[in-house]
């Protein structure tokens, strides 16, 4: 079954696909299904938060891996994300469509690197990542505006994940010092 190209209106500006057309495309294309967090990014409110929630079971699955393998998996998911986000940009006719949440998934996995598997740290990591992803302190906002394509879509969330990781690691060290 072929997927129709974006309408002329959708292809101009940042209009993007209508929600109905977007949903039909996602369920027919495995790359778009993955890049939308297996459909989580299609929810109308807070799709980035929904995408980050999708990252939690992925984290729980890869957390037992050695640090080197965990890092390798995250790097691989980042590289796949650059390519998939580039394809989504073409398919959705808009740069960094809100339904694209693969970047949130990878950003959360960056946040959780070397973090003990415990519900408290999962929740704190979730909150910190969402805070930095929404707040976008320097240079995140600048990256978001200057770097385009799949790399631009992925990069700002990875940097947000690094900020969240630094705060989370500091919290872990402080907790260990106090106990």
Secondary structure by P-SEA (a helix, b strand, c coil): ccccccccccccccccccaaaaaaaaaacaaaaaaacccccccccaaaaaaaaaaaaaaaaaccccaaaaaaaaaaaaaaaaaaaaaaaaaacccccccccaaaaaaaaaaaccccccaaaaaaaaaaaaaaaaacccaaaaaaacccccccccaaaaaaaaaaaaaaaaaaaaaaaac
